[in-house]
Amino acid sequence: MTTSRTLPPFHLAIPVDDINAAREFYGKVLGFEQGRSDARWIDWNMGGHQVVTHQVGEPGDASRDGVAGSNPVDGHQVPVPHFGLVLPVQEFQDLAARLRDAGTEFVIEPYVRFQGEPGEQWTMFFLDPAGNALEFKAFADLEQLFAT
C-alpha cells in the first residue's frame, strides 16, 4: 500500500472546555498552524487536515470525558477514541521532546510497538487539556502502515 499526499484531507471537530487552553496546546505545544477562528472555535492545520476545536461548556467544566474506554494493544491500554498523525521518525522524536518540555503527561510513553514485526512503529499517547486522546506514530518504512 502506497500513501499519497493527494488524498483528500479529513475534517474532525472535537469538543474542548477551554478554547484558550486549546489555543496554547494545539498552537504552541503541538505547533499546528491556526486557521479561521471565533470566540468559541478554532480551525487547525493538522498536517494538511482540518481539526476544529469547539468550546462546549465553560472553562473548568470537567463534566465530560474525552476517553470512552480502552483497548489492549501490545501490552498497553490504548485510550479510545483517539486521533493523530503518522509522522517521519525525526518529527516524531522532536514532537515527543516538545511534549516532555511542555510537561505533558503521557498516557503511553513514546516507544517502539510491534518491534521486529510487520507494522513496527514508534507510538505515543497523551491527552489534550480537555481530555481528548491523541496518538502520534512514526514508521521507519511507511510501506508498513497497513502491514499484516
Residue, then its C-alpha position, 0 to 999 in steps of 0.5 A: m500500500t502506497t500513501s499519497r499526499t493527494l488524498p483528500p484531507f479529513h475534517l474532525a471537530i472535537p469538543v474542548d472546555d477551554i478554547n484558550a487552553a486549546r489555543e496554547f496546546y494545539g498552537k504552541v505545544l503541538g505547533f499546528e498552524q491556526g486557521r479561521s477562528d471565533a470566540r468559541w472555535i478554532d480551525w487547525n492545520m493538522g498536517g494538511h487536515q482540518v481539526v476544529t476545536h469547539q468550546v462546549g461548556e465553560p472553562g473548568d467544566a470537567s463534566r465530560d470525558g474525552v476517553a470512552g474506554s480502552n483497548p489492549v494493544d501490545g501490552h498497553q491500554v490504548p485510550v479510545p477514541h483517539f486521533g493523530l498523525v503518522l509522522p517521519v521518525q525525526e518529527f516524531q522524536d522532536l514532537a515527543a521532546r516538545l511534549r516532555d518540555a511542555g510537561t505533558e503527561f503521557v498516557i503511553e510513553p513514546y516507544v517502539r510497538f510491534q518491534g521486529e514485526p510487520g507494522e513496527q512503529w514508534t507510538m505515543f499517547f497523551l491527552d489534550p487539556a480537555g481530555n481528548a486522546l491523541e496518538f502520534k506514530a512514526f514508521a521507519d518504512l511507511e510501506q508498513l502502515f497497513a502491514t499484516 
